[in-house]
């Protein structure tokens, strides 16, 4: 809970002390719940008047009365005092928690406290994951203190969303800040609700959210609620738990804060009170209309969402608020446990619980070979479409509301028709088995010969697919063939679709061609010889290439030149016209090869090109880059001594040249 309204709380306590009638709390019968007008809050009223969305969203249709449900009773019974005690102790640093597989003591949870809050958010994330929820971080400012979200996607109405929330952060900013009541208590409630609800099937989506930045002014929840509003999330209601564990007198009162006259808020609060009554929980709910704005529910009020704050009795307020003494030992464990049970029961009675559910399972296979397939299976019922994926063995399973479904399976790999089965009936507490077999696309043969353009002589070449019918096809339908070196003939079998074929032969310019594979067909290729050397002048005007030009001319080796300063980076297709590229960077020590240079050279080398790279600072500048280690297969060791000569022993670049070269190493002027 923030400091924004602590003055209000202290004022109420003062009224009690001086005996003013307006704030006296009498012992109340369990029900009906007390409806009271909360104290005015000028800042809140002004903010709500500014908000054009205050009543713009549709409130959830909640039951007007609660009848005990055995399934909900089962959930409530899972909230036990021992688990509440243990989890609260871990969050407050009374003993170590397991975070990232190792013991860690969470000494404080201050938003800007560094390592402790990072571990606290990780603790929540790992609990959500372990309970089978879709866990995620919502980073609203710094990555070290994100909100944490656990989601159970609804099976029938996934776009209808309920939230149960609490702030995870605490005060004071001391290295030791247990924050047991404020607000390890609410966070424990959210975590236990997630643990329990993950065992059941839900029609709508449930989100379990712990916020940071609450103590600094609702920062985390404000960012989250704004994101939800921007995304158009249909949030039906929010139950926000803040300070739910302190009770020092004989009256187990809790307060449910709403906006005055807001039907959505009041419906949630009344449902909460009815659940307490229906399940005989030892609590006395009081509905406070025109409630306070000092907790995370307020961020949702400002966006027009229905929300309540569930909090302990303000007139029996913890004296350890925002101190190092807000510890586990100060809490009323019975009251605290009952409070969480009430929150669990309330969320379970929002109309989202699916009671008539069954299971569907089966295996997805290749119709021709019988091999298992990884696929997406969609079950379309009368209300919604529900998806799952098969595993590596082809097996899938779904928990579904009782209904009649149409099943569709689509393989993750290119090359299969989808399969559809209609009238699949799912019955209550029954496993329906339905296998799906996918028919593969037809295959065709592409064949032909590769020859030289000048003489027509057959070439020893490789033909491979470099672009395929889907984005991922290279991983699973990449195909390549080599020609017969005598005849130049090749044959390639491909699944129907459109491909780009690339033909490579040593000493010849590569050739690419787009081919639509819809029948057996012949594709011949003629390759032109590569020129010998492309000399790339990238020395920035130092004329480092003069010595190379002289040497090549003395050896009667044909070459062409390319000046980067005037002509830009040479393209891969240009370099592929040459068997060898000599690239000179001069005496620069930074930006020797730009990102564009490295991209073009990588593609050239991938196609079998040979590169000679020379420059004073190339090694140090490219140190740590993938280009140096993965393409040049080199490591930078350091600068060598001046005035020596070293033999040039680089990899295949000199193949075919009748020369032996050494490099004089001299310090530049």
NUBAVO-796392 format. One record per residue (C-alpha): x, y, z; residue number from 1. Coordinates in steps of 0.1 Angstrom, whole numbers, plus 5000, padded with zeros to 4 digits. Example, Ala and Ser with C-alpha at 12.3 -4.5 7.8 and 13.67 -1.06 7.14 Angstrom:
// NUBAVO-796392
east | north | up | k
5123 | 4955 | 5078 | 1
5137 | 4989 | 5071 | 2
// end
This chain:
// NUBAVO-796392
east | north | up | k
5000 | 5000 | 5000 | 1
5013 | 5035 | 4991 | 2
5018 | 5065 | 5014 | 3
4993 | 5085 | 4994 | 4
4965 | 5077 | 5018 | 5
4983 | 5067 | 5050 | 6
4974 | 5101 | 5064 | 7
4937 | 5091 | 5059 | 8
4943 | 5059 | 5078 | 9
4960 | 5077 | 5107 | 10
4931 | 5102 | 5107 | 11
4906 | 5073 | 5111 | 12
4926 | 5059 | 5140 | 13
4926 | 5093 | 5156 | 14
4888 | 5095 | 5153 | 15
4885 | 5062 | 5171 | 16
4908 | 5074 | 5199 | 17
4888 | 5105 | 5206 | 18
4855 | 5086 | 5203 | 19
4839 | 5103 | 5174 | 20
4808 | 5084 | 5163 | 21
4817 | 5085 | 5125 | 22
4844 | 5059 | 5128 | 23
4833 | 5035 | 5155 | 24
4834 | 4999 | 5144 | 25
4809 | 4976 | 5161 | 26
4810 | 4938 | 5161 | 27
4790 | 4928 | 5130 | 28
4771 | 4897 | 5122 | 29
4787 | 4878 | 5093 | 30
4761 | 4891 | 5068 | 31
4747 | 4911 | 5052 | 32
4779 | 4930 | 5046 | 33
4782 | 4965 | 5058 | 34
4780 | 4992 | 5032 | 35
4798 | 5023 | 5042 | 36
4807 | 5055 | 5025 | 37
4845 | 5059 | 5025 | 38
4862 | 5092 | 5033 | 39
4864 | 5116 | 5004 | 40
4896 | 5117 | 4984 | 41
4898 | 5148 | 4963 | 42
4927 | 5135 | 4941 | 43
4908 | 5104 | 4933 | 44
4875 | 5122 | 4925 | 45
4894 | 5146 | 4902 | 46
4911 | 5117 | 4884 | 47
4879 | 5099 | 4879 | 48
4861 | 5129 | 4866 | 49
4890 | 5133 | 4841 | 50
4886 | 5097 | 4829 | 51
4862 | 5094 | 4799 | 52
4863 | 5056 | 4802 | 53
4850 | 5055 | 4838 | 54
4817 | 5037 | 4829 | 55
4826 | 5029 | 4793 | 56
4835 | 4992 | 4798 | 57
4810 | 4964 | 4803 | 58
4809 | 4949 | 4837 | 59
4809 | 4911 | 4841 | 60
4775 | 4894 | 4847 | 61
4780 | 4879 | 4881 | 62
4757 | 4857 | 4901 | 63
4733 | 4875 | 4924 | 64
4736 | 4846 | 4949 | 65
4762 | 4820 | 4956 | 66
4754 | 4783 | 4960 | 67
4782 | 4762 | 4975 | 68
4799 | 4742 | 4948 | 69
4819 | 4710 | 4957 | 70
4845 | 4718 | 4931 | 71
4850 | 4753 | 4946 | 72
4850 | 4739 | 4981 | 73
4878 | 4716 | 4969 | 74
4898 | 4747 | 4958 | 75
4892 | 4766 | 4990 | 76
4903 | 4736 | 5011 | 77
4937 | 4736 | 4993 | 78
4945 | 4769 | 5009 | 79
4961 | 4757 | 5041 | 80
4979 | 4777 | 5069 | 81
5011 | 4758 | 5066 | 82
5016 | 4766 | 5029 | 83
5006 | 4803 | 5036 | 84
5031 | 4805 | 5064 | 85
5059 | 4788 | 5044 | 86
5055 | 4809 | 5013 | 87
5053 | 4842 | 5033 | 88
5084 | 4833 | 5051 | 89
5103 | 4828 | 5018 | 90
5091 | 4861 | 5004 | 91
5100 | 4880 | 5036 | 92
5135 | 4866 | 5041 | 93
5127 | 4846 | 5073 | 94
5144 | 4817 | 5056 | 95
5159 | 4811 | 5021 | 96
5137 | 4806 | 4991 | 97
5148 | 4785 | 4961 | 98
5154 | 4808 | 4931 | 99
5170 | 4796 | 4900 | 100
5177 | 4763 | 4916 | 101
5197 | 4777 | 4945 | 102
5189 | 4790 | 4980 | 103
5185 | 4828 | 4982 | 104
5173 | 4849 | 5011 | 105
5151 | 4878 | 4999 | 106
5161 | 4905 | 5024 | 107
5139 | 4932 | 5009 | 108
5116 | 4937 | 4979 | 109
5121 | 4974 | 4973 | 110
5116 | 4982 | 4936 | 111
5149 | 5000 | 4932 | 112
5168 | 4976 | 4956 | 113
5187 | 4958 | 4930 | 114
5195 | 4921 | 4934 | 115
5168 | 4912 | 4960 | 116
5138 | 4925 | 4939 | 117
5153 | 4908 | 4909 | 118
5153 | 4875 | 4928 | 119
5118 | 4881 | 4941 | 120
5103 | 4886 | 4907 | 121
5122 | 4855 | 4895 | 122
5107 | 4836 | 4924 | 123
5072 | 4845 | 4913 | 124
5080 | 4837 | 4877 | 125
5093 | 4803 | 4885 | 126
5063 | 4795 | 4907 | 127
5039 | 4804 | 4878 | 128
5059 | 4782 | 4855 | 129
5060 | 4753 | 4879 | 130
5022 | 4755 | 4882 | 131
5017 | 4752 | 4845 | 132
5009 | 4788 | 4837 | 133
5021 | 4808 | 4808 | 134
5046 | 4830 | 4827 | 135
5060 | 4863 | 4814 | 136
5077 | 4894 | 4826 | 137
5062 | 4928 | 4819 | 138
5091 | 4953 | 4819 | 139
5076 | 4987 | 4825 | 140
5109 | 5005 | 4832 | 141
5140 | 4987 | 4844 | 142
5145 | 4951 | 4835 | 143
5156 | 4943 | 4870 | 144
5121 | 4949 | 4886 | 145
5094 | 4938 | 4861 | 146
5058 | 4930 | 4868 | 147
5053 | 4892 | 4866 | 148
5023 | 4877 | 4848 | 149
5010 | 4841 | 4850 | 150
4981 | 4833 | 4826 | 151
4957 | 4804 | 4822 | 152
4941 | 4808 | 4787 | 153
4903 | 4803 | 4786 | 154
4891 | 4774 | 4766 | 155
4858 | 4789 | 4755 | 156
4861 | 4826 | 4759 | 157
4898 | 4834 | 4759 | 158
4892 | 4871 | 4752 | 159
4873 | 4875 | 4784 | 160
4898 | 4881 | 4812 | 161
4898 | 4882 | 4850 | 162
4928 | 4894 | 4871 | 163
4938 | 4887 | 4906 | 164
4967 | 4910 | 4916 | 165
4990 | 4922 | 4943 | 166
5020 | 4944 | 4946 | 167
5053 | 4925 | 4953 | 168
5075 | 4954 | 4962 | 169
5078 | 4968 | 4997 | 170
5092 | 4994 | 5020 | 171
5113 | 5008 | 5037 | 172
5143 | 5012 | 5015 | 173
5166 | 4996 | 5042 | 174
5186 | 4966 | 5033 | 175
5163 | 4946 | 5056 | 176
5126 | 4952 | 5047 | 177
5104 | 4921 | 5053 | 178
5071 | 4936 | 5041 | 179
5051 | 4907 | 5055 | 180
5017 | 4924 | 5056 | 181
5025 | 4950 | 5030 | 182
5026 | 4931 | 5008 | 183
5040 | 4896 | 5009 | 184
5005 | 4887 | 5021 | 185
4988 | 4897 | 4989 | 186
5015 | 4882 | 4967 | 187
5012 | 4849 | 4986 | 188
4975 | 4850 | 4979 | 189
4981 | 4855 | 4941 | 190
5007 | 4827 | 4941 | 191
4984 | 4802 | 4959 | 192
4955 | 4811 | 4937 | 193
4976 | 4804 | 4906 | 194
4988 | 4771 | 4921 | 195
4953 | 4759 | 4927 | 196
4936 | 4773 | 4896 | 197
4962 | 4757 | 4873 | 198
4946 | 4723 | 4882 | 199
4912 | 4731 | 4867 | 200
4897 | 4741 | 4833 | 201
4884 | 4776 | 4827 | 202
4861 | 4791 | 4801 | 203
4877 | 4826 | 4803 | 204
4913 | 4837 | 4807 | 205
4927 | 4841 | 4842 | 206
4957 | 4864 | 4848 | 207
4977 | 4864 | 4880 | 208
4998 | 4895 | 4883 | 209
5023 | 4908 | 4908 | 210
5033 | 4945 | 4904 | 211
5064 | 4964 | 4913 | 212
5067 | 5002 | 4917 | 213
5035 | 5003 | 4938 | 214
5052 | 5020 | 4967 | 215
5066 | 5047 | 4943 | 216
5031 | 5057 | 4931 | 217
5015 | 5026 | 4914 | 218
5040 | 5028 | 4886 | 219
5040 | 4991 | 4876 | 220
5002 | 4987 | 4876 | 221
4997 | 5020 | 4858 | 222
5020 | 5008 | 4830 | 223
5003 | 4974 | 4829 | 224
4967 | 4988 | 4829 | 225
4976 | 5013 | 4802 | 226
4991 | 4985 | 4781 | 227
4959 | 4964 | 4786 | 228
4937 | 4994 | 4776 | 229
4959 | 5001 | 4745 | 230
4956 | 4964 | 4735 | 231
4918 | 4965 | 4740 | 232
4919 | 4937 | 4766 | 233
4884 | 4928 | 4777 | 234
4892 | 4927 | 4814 | 235
4859 | 4918 | 4832 | 236
4872 | 4925 | 4867 | 237
4902 | 4928 | 4890 | 238
4905 | 4915 | 4925 | 239
4935 | 4934 | 4941 | 240
4949 | 4920 | 4973 | 241
4969 | 4944 | 4995 | 242
4977 | 4940 | 5032 | 243
4954 | 4910 | 5040 | 244
4971 | 4894 | 5070 | 245
4970 | 4917 | 5101 | 246
4942 | 4914 | 5127 | 247
4948 | 4922 | 5163 | 248
4912 | 4922 | 5178 | 249
4883 | 4898 | 5180 | 250
4866 | 4911 | 5148 | 251
4879 | 4895 | 5116 | 252
4868 | 4925 | 5094 | 253
4881 | 4930 | 5059 | 254
4873 | 4959 | 5036 | 255
4862 | 4958 | 5000 | 256
4868 | 4992 | 4983 | 257
4847 | 5002 | 4953 | 258
4838 | 5034 | 4935 | 259
4806 | 5049 | 4947 | 260
4777 | 5037 | 4926 | 261
4798 | 5017 | 4902 | 262
4778 | 4986 | 4894 | 263
4808 | 4966 | 4882 | 264
4829 | 4972 | 4914 | 265
4799 | 4966 | 4936 | 266
4791 | 4933 | 4919 | 267
4826 | 4920 | 4925 | 268
4825 | 4932 | 4962 | 269
4790 | 4916 | 4968 | 270
4802 | 4884 | 4952 | 271
4832 | 4883 | 4976 | 272
4809 | 4889 | 5005 | 273
4785 | 4862 | 4993 | 274
4813 | 4837 | 4990 | 275
4824 | 4844 | 5026 | 276
4788 | 4836 | 5037 | 277
4782 | 4806 | 5015 | 278
4813 | 4788 | 5025 | 279
4811 | 4798 | 5062 | 280
4845 | 4816 | 5063 | 281
4854 | 4833 | 5095 | 282
4854 | 4869 | 5081 | 283
4833 | 4900 | 5082 | 284
4833 | 4918 | 5049 | 285
4826 | 4956 | 5048 | 286
4820 | 4972 | 5014 | 287
4835 | 5007 | 5014 | 288
4820 | 5028 | 4986 | 289
4840 | 5057 | 4973 | 290
4871 | 5037 | 4984 | 291
4907 | 5047 | 4986 | 292
4930 | 5051 | 4956 | 293
4962 | 5040 | 4973 | 294
4967 | 5006 | 4957 | 295
4969 | 4990 | 4923 | 296
4932 | 4986 | 4917 | 297
4932 | 5024 | 4911 | 298
4952 | 5020 | 4879 | 299
4924 | 4999 | 4865 | 300
4897 | 5023 | 4878 | 301
4914 | 5051 | 4858 | 302
4910 | 5030 | 4826 | 303
4873 | 5022 | 4833 | 304
4878 | 4986 | 4844 | 305
4858 | 4971 | 4872 | 306
4880 | 4964 | 4902 | 307
4880 | 4961 | 4940 | 308
4907 | 4965 | 4967 | 309
4905 | 4937 | 4993 | 310
4923 | 4949 | 5024 | 311
4924 | 4944 | 5062 | 312
4904 | 4966 | 5085 | 313
4916 | 5002 | 5084 | 314
4905 | 5006 | 5119 | 315
4927 | 4977 | 5131 | 316
4957 | 4988 | 5110 | 317
4991 | 4972 | 5114 | 318
5014 | 4994 | 5135 | 319
5044 | 4980 | 5116 | 320
5035 | 4996 | 5083 | 321
5066 | 5004 | 5062 | 322
5090 | 4994 | 5090 | 323
5116 | 4967 | 5094 | 324
5092 | 4951 | 5120 | 325
5066 | 4942 | 5094 | 326
5074 | 4905 | 5099 | 327
5057 | 4871 | 5096 | 328
5054 | 4869 | 5134 | 329
5030 | 4899 | 5136 | 330
5004 | 4884 | 5113 | 331
4972 | 4866 | 5122 | 332
4977 | 4833 | 5103 | 333
4941 | 4822 | 5107 | 334
4926 | 4855 | 5095 | 335
4952 | 4856 | 5067 | 336
4944 | 4820 | 5055 | 337
4907 | 4827 | 5055 | 338
4912 | 4859 | 5035 | 339
4930 | 4840 | 5007 | 340
4903 | 4813 | 5008 | 341
4877 | 4840 | 5002 | 342
4897 | 4855 | 4973 | 343
4900 | 4820 | 4957 | 344
4863 | 4813 | 4961 | 345
4854 | 4847 | 4946 | 346
4874 | 4842 | 4915 | 347
4861 | 4806 | 4911 | 348
4825 | 4819 | 4912 | 349
4829 | 4845 | 4884 | 350
4814 | 4822 | 4859 | 351
4846 | 4811 | 4843 | 352
4850 | 4776 | 4859 | 353
4843 | 4747 | 4836 | 354
4828 | 4718 | 4853 | 355
4816 | 4697 | 4824 | 356
4849 | 4689 | 4807 | 357
4865 | 4659 | 4790 | 358
4898 | 4650 | 4772 | 359
4908 | 4645 | 4736 | 360
4940 | 4628 | 4726 | 361
4956 | 4611 | 4696 | 362
4986 | 4609 | 4673 | 363
4995 | 4628 | 4641 | 364
5013 | 4608 | 4615 | 365
5024 | 4608 | 4579 | 366
4997 | 4589 | 4559 | 367
5023 | 4573 | 4536 | 368
5051 | 4563 | 4560 | 369
5033 | 4562 | 4593 | 370
5060 | 4584 | 4609 | 371
5050 | 4608 | 4636 | 372
5046 | 4645 | 4627 | 373
5048 | 4677 | 4647 | 374
5016 | 4696 | 4640 | 375
4991 | 4722 | 4652 | 376
4958 | 4707 | 4661 | 377
4927 | 4730 | 4662 | 378
4895 | 4719 | 4679 | 379
4866 | 4741 | 4666 | 380
4836 | 4738 | 4689 | 381
4803 | 4757 | 4691 | 382
4819 | 4785 | 4712 | 383
4856 | 4788 | 4704 | 384
4886 | 4772 | 4686 | 385
4912 | 4757 | 4709 | 386
4947 | 4748 | 4698 | 387
4975 | 4725 | 4709 | 388
5006 | 4710 | 4693 | 389
5018 | 4674 | 4690 | 390
5051 | 4664 | 4704 | 391
5080 | 4647 | 4688 | 392
5062 | 4614 | 4690 | 393
5032 | 4629 | 4672 | 394
5010 | 4627 | 4704 | 395
4986 | 4655 | 4714 | 396
4961 | 4660 | 4742 | 397
4935 | 4686 | 4749 | 398
4912 | 4694 | 4779 | 399
4879 | 4706 | 4763 | 400
4844 | 4717 | 4774 | 401
4818 | 4691 | 4766 | 402
4808 | 4698 | 4729 | 403
4811 | 4684 | 4694 | 404
4842 | 4695 | 4675 | 405
4858 | 4697 | 4641 | 406
4895 | 4688 | 4643 | 407
4921 | 4701 | 4619 | 408
4958 | 4692 | 4619 | 409
4984 | 4712 | 4600 | 410
5020 | 4699 | 4599 | 411
5047 | 4723 | 4610 | 412
5069 | 4711 | 4581 | 413
5062 | 4722 | 4546 | 414
5049 | 4694 | 4523 | 415
5017 | 4681 | 4539 | 416
4980 | 4687 | 4532 | 417
4960 | 4695 | 4563 | 418
4936 | 4668 | 4577 | 419
4901 | 4675 | 4590 | 420
4878 | 4652 | 4611 | 421
4843 | 4663 | 4619 | 422
4818 | 4654 | 4646 | 423
4843 | 4645 | 4673 | 424
4823 | 4643 | 4705 | 425
4838 | 4651 | 4739 | 426
4820 | 4638 | 4770 | 427
4822 | 4647 | 4806 | 428
4852 | 4630 | 4824 | 429
4858 | 4609 | 4793 | 430
4889 | 4606 | 4771 | 431
4880 | 4607 | 4734 | 432
4907 | 4593 | 4711 | 433
4912 | 4606 | 4676 | 434
4942 | 4600 | 4654 | 435
4950 | 4622 | 4624 | 436
4970 | 4612 | 4593 | 437
4984 | 4638 | 4569 | 438
4988 | 4632 | 4532 | 439
5021 | 4644 | 4518 | 440
5024 | 4667 | 4488 | 441
5035 | 4649 | 4456 | 442
5072 | 4650 | 4445 | 443
5087 | 4656 | 4411 | 444
5121 | 4651 | 4394 | 445
5141 | 4680 | 4381 | 446
5169 | 4668 | 4359 | 447
5193 | 4682 | 4333 | 448
5229 | 4690 | 4325 | 449
5254 | 4717 | 4336 | 450
5279 | 4728 | 4309 | 451
5303 | 4756 | 4301 | 452
5291 | 4785 | 4280 | 453
5322 | 4788 | 4258 | 454
5329 | 4752 | 4248 | 455
5297 | 4734 | 4259 | 456
5318 | 4710 | 4279 | 457
5301 | 4693 | 4308 | 458
5310 | 4706 | 4343 | 459
5313 | 4690 | 4377 | 460
5289 | 4712 | 4397 | 461
5265 | 4713 | 4426 | 462
5228 | 4722 | 4424 | 463
5211 | 4732 | 4456 | 464
5179 | 4748 | 4469 | 465
5185 | 4783 | 4483 | 466
5149 | 4795 | 4485 | 467
5119 | 4773 | 4492 | 468
5081 | 4775 | 4495 | 469
5081 | 4784 | 4532 | 470
5103 | 4804 | 4555 | 471
5116 | 4773 | 4574 | 472
5120 | 4750 | 4544 | 473
5158 | 4751 | 4543 | 474
5159 | 4732 | 4576 | 475
5138 | 4703 | 4565 | 476
5135 | 4701 | 4527 | 477
5169 | 4715 | 4516 | 478
5180 | 4694 | 4487 | 479
5213 | 4692 | 4467 | 480
5227 | 4671 | 4439 | 481
5260 | 4668 | 4422 | 482
5265 | 4664 | 4385 | 483
5282 | 4634 | 4369 | 484
5317 | 4649 | 4361 | 485
5318 | 4632 | 4327 | 486
5283 | 4640 | 4314 | 487
5274 | 4670 | 4336 | 488
5240 | 4653 | 4343 | 489
5221 | 4657 | 4375 | 490
5188 | 4647 | 4390 | 491
5170 | 4663 | 4420 | 492
5137 | 4652 | 4436 | 493
5116 | 4680 | 4452 | 494
5082 | 4684 | 4469 | 495
5058 | 4704 | 4448 | 496
5063 | 4742 | 4452 | 497
5084 | 4771 | 4439 | 498
5121 | 4770 | 4445 | 499
5152 | 4790 | 4437 | 500
5180 | 4767 | 4425 | 501
5217 | 4777 | 4427 | 502
5244 | 4760 | 4406 | 503
5281 | 4762 | 4416 | 504
5311 | 4749 | 4398 | 505
5348 | 4756 | 4406 | 506
5361 | 4785 | 4385 | 507
5327 | 4795 | 4371 | 508
5302 | 4822 | 4379 | 509
5273 | 4807 | 4400 | 510
5239 | 4808 | 4384 | 511
5205 | 4810 | 4402 | 512
5170 | 4802 | 4387 | 513
5135 | 4802 | 4401 | 514
5117 | 4769 | 4392 | 515
5080 | 4760 | 4398 | 516
5080 | 4723 | 4406 | 517
5046 | 4710 | 4395 | 518
5057 | 4682 | 4372 | 519
5088 | 4663 | 4361 | 520
5109 | 4686 | 4340 | 521
5143 | 4693 | 4325 | 522
5164 | 4723 | 4336 | 523
5198 | 4728 | 4319 | 524
5224 | 4753 | 4331 | 525
5253 | 4770 | 4313 | 526
5280 | 4786 | 4335 | 527
5304 | 4813 | 4323 | 528
5340 | 4811 | 4335 | 529
5350 | 4834 | 4364 | 530
5376 | 4861 | 4358 | 531
5407 | 4857 | 4379 | 532
5411 | 4885 | 4404 | 533
5390 | 4915 | 4417 | 534
5413 | 4940 | 4435 | 535
5392 | 4960 | 4460 | 536
5407 | 4993 | 4469 | 537
5393 | 5002 | 4504 | 538
5424 | 5020 | 4517 | 539
5409 | 5054 | 4519 | 540
5433 | 5070 | 4494 | 541
5466 | 5055 | 4507 | 542
5472 | 5037 | 4474 | 543
5480 | 5004 | 4491 | 544
5470 | 4986 | 4459 | 545
5498 | 5000 | 4438 | 546
5522 | 4972 | 4449 | 547
5496 | 4946 | 4442 | 548
5488 | 4959 | 4408 | 549
5525 | 4959 | 4399 | 550
5529 | 4923 | 4411 | 551
5498 | 4910 | 4393 | 552
5509 | 4927 | 4361 | 553
5544 | 4913 | 4364 | 554
5529 | 4879 | 4367 | 555
5506 | 4885 | 4337 | 556
5475 | 4878 | 4358 | 557
5443 | 4894 | 4347 | 558
5425 | 4915 | 4373 | 559
5399 | 4942 | 4377 | 560
5398 | 4970 | 4403 | 561
5370 | 4983 | 4424 | 562
5373 | 5015 | 4445 | 563
5350 | 5015 | 4476 | 564
5354 | 5052 | 4483 | 565
5340 | 5060 | 4448 | 566
5318 | 5030 | 4440 | 567
5307 | 5017 | 4474 | 568
5307 | 4981 | 4487 | 569
5310 | 4956 | 4459 | 570
5279 | 4934 | 4457 | 571
5281 | 4896 | 4462 | 572
5269 | 4891 | 4426 | 573
5298 | 4912 | 4414 | 574
5324 | 4894 | 4434 | 575
5310 | 4860 | 4423 | 576
5323 | 4868 | 4388 | 577
5359 | 4864 | 4402 | 578
5377 | 4834 | 4415 | 579
5397 | 4855 | 4439 | 580
5391 | 4888 | 4458 | 581
5420 | 4908 | 4471 | 582
5406 | 4934 | 4496 | 583
5429 | 4961 | 4509 | 584
5420 | 4983 | 4539 | 585
5452 | 5003 | 4542 | 586
5464 | 5015 | 4576 | 587
5430 | 5021 | 4593 | 588
5425 | 5005 | 4627 | 589
5387 | 5012 | 4630 | 590
5359 | 5005 | 4606 | 591
5382 | 4984 | 4584 | 592
5352 | 4964 | 4571 | 593
5317 | 4978 | 4575 | 594
5287 | 4957 | 4583 | 595
5277 | 4959 | 4546 | 596
5312 | 4948 | 4536 | 597
5311 | 4918 | 4559 | 598
5276 | 4907 | 4547 | 599
5286 | 4908 | 4511 | 600
5319 | 4890 | 4517 | 601
5302 | 4863 | 4538 | 602
5278 | 4855 | 4510 | 603
5307 | 4854 | 4486 | 604
5326 | 4830 | 4508 | 605
5295 | 4809 | 4513 | 606
5294 | 4804 | 4475 | 607
5330 | 4791 | 4475 | 608
5348 | 4823 | 4468 | 609
5384 | 4829 | 4479 | 610
5394 | 4861 | 4499 | 611
5428 | 4877 | 4505 | 612
5423 | 4904 | 4531 | 613
5451 | 4928 | 4539 | 614
5453 | 4958 | 4563 | 615
5472 | 4971 | 4593 | 616
5443 | 4970 | 4617 | 617
5420 | 4943 | 4603 | 618
5427 | 4918 | 4631 | 619
5422 | 4941 | 4660 | 620
5392 | 4958 | 4645 | 621
5374 | 4925 | 4637 | 622
5384 | 4908 | 4669 | 623
5353 | 4892 | 4685 | 624
5332 | 4893 | 4653 | 625
5316 | 4862 | 4638 | 626
5331 | 4872 | 4604 | 627
5367 | 4868 | 4618 | 628
5360 | 4836 | 4637 | 629
5334 | 4818 | 4616 | 630
5342 | 4829 | 4580 | 631
5379 | 4836 | 4582 | 632
5385 | 4809 | 4609 | 633
5410 | 4833 | 4625 | 634
5417 | 4848 | 4659 | 635
5434 | 4880 | 4667 | 636
5465 | 4873 | 4688 | 637
5481 | 4907 | 4689 | 638
5504 | 4931 | 4669 | 639
5537 | 4916 | 4657 | 640
5571 | 4933 | 4657 | 641
5580 | 4958 | 4630 | 642
5607 | 4953 | 4604 | 643
5604 | 4915 | 4599 | 644
5592 | 4894 | 4570 | 645
5567 | 4865 | 4574 | 646
5557 | 4840 | 4547 | 647
5521 | 4842 | 4535 | 648
5505 | 4809 | 4542 | 649
5467 | 4816 | 4540 | 650
5442 | 4788 | 4532 | 651
5432 | 4782 | 4495 | 652
5436 | 4817 | 4481 | 653
5469 | 4811 | 4463 | 654
5457 | 4779 | 4448 | 655
5463 | 4781 | 4410 | 656
5487 | 4810 | 4412 | 657
5523 | 4802 | 4401 | 658
5538 | 4825 | 4428 | 659
5553 | 4825 | 4462 | 660
5547 | 4857 | 4481 | 661
5563 | 4872 | 4513 | 662
5552 | 4904 | 4529 | 663
5577 | 4930 | 4540 | 664
5564 | 4944 | 4573 | 665
5575 | 4980 | 4578 | 666
5561 | 5007 | 4600 | 667
5541 | 5032 | 4580 | 668
5554 | 5068 | 4579 | 669
// end
